[in-house]
Amino acid sequence: MPATEFNFALLTEPQVSQKIKASRATLRRWRKRRRSGGDDGPPFLDLDGMIRYDPAALAAWMDLKSV
């Protein structure tokens, strides 16, 4: 399998919003803070303006937030 071939599906903002029960506005606010060096919200990918989330990174972030 070529190194550039992915075998996972990235999640969109609406999908993540639904999964974690956070509004899209909240996700946008978290992204803005992350870009400023904060650690709010799940890690994301900015693919030339298309915001995507890696399901594994999202799950890891949720594990870190568990109390």
C-alpha positions as CSV (number, residue, x, y, z in Angstrom):
1,M,0.0,0.0,0.0
2,P,1.5,3.4,-0.9
3,A,2.4,5.7,2.0
4,T,-0.1,8.3,0.7
5,E,-3.1,5.9,0.8
6,F,-5.2,6.3,3.9
7,N,-7.4,3.6,5.3
8,F,-9.5,5.7,7.6
9,A,-12.2,8.4,7.1
10,L,-11.7,11.8,8.4
11,L,-14.6,13.4,10.2
12,T,-16.2,16.7,9.3
13,E,-17.2,19.5,11.7
14,P,-20.9,18.6,11.7
15,Q,-20.0,14.9,12.4
16,V,-17.8,15.8,15.3
17,S,-20.3,18.3,16.6
18,Q,-23.0,15.5,16.7
19,K,-20.6,12.9,18.2
20,I,-19.4,15.0,21.1
21,K,-22.6,17.0,21.5
22,A,-20.9,20.4,21.2
23,S,-22.1,23.1,18.9
24,R,-20.3,23.9,15.7
25,A,-19.7,27.4,17.1
26,T,-17.9,25.8,20.1
27,L,-15.7,23.8,17.8
28,R,-14.8,26.9,15.9
29,R,-14.0,28.7,19.1
30,W,-11.8,25.8,20.2
31,R,-10.0,25.8,16.8
32,K,-9.3,29.6,17.1
33,R,-7.8,29.1,20.6
34,R,-5.7,26.1,19.4
35,R,-4.3,28.2,16.6
36,S,-3.3,30.8,19.2
37,G,-1.3,28.1,21.1
38,G,-4.1,26.9,23.4
39,D,-5.1,23.3,23.9
40,D,-8.8,23.7,23.8
41,G,-10.8,21.3,21.8
42,P,-9.8,18.2,19.8
43,P,-6.9,18.4,17.4
44,F,-7.9,19.1,13.8
45,L,-6.6,19.2,10.3
46,D,-6.9,22.3,8.1
47,L,-6.7,20.9,4.5
48,D,-6.6,24.1,2.5
49,G,-9.6,25.5,4.3
50,M,-11.4,22.1,4.7
51,I,-11.5,21.3,8.5
52,R,-11.3,17.7,9.3
53,Y,-10.8,15.6,12.4
54,D,-8.9,12.3,12.8
55,P,-11.2,9.8,14.6
56,A,-8.2,8.4,16.5
57,A,-7.0,11.9,17.7
58,L,-10.6,12.7,18.6
59,A,-10.9,9.6,20.7
60,A,-7.5,10.2,22.4
61,W,-8.6,13.8,23.2
62,M,-11.8,12.5,24.7
63,D,-9.9,10.0,26.8
64,L,-7.7,12.9,28.2
65,K,-10.9,14.8,29.1
66,S,-12.4,11.9,31.1
67,V,-12.5,12.4,34.8
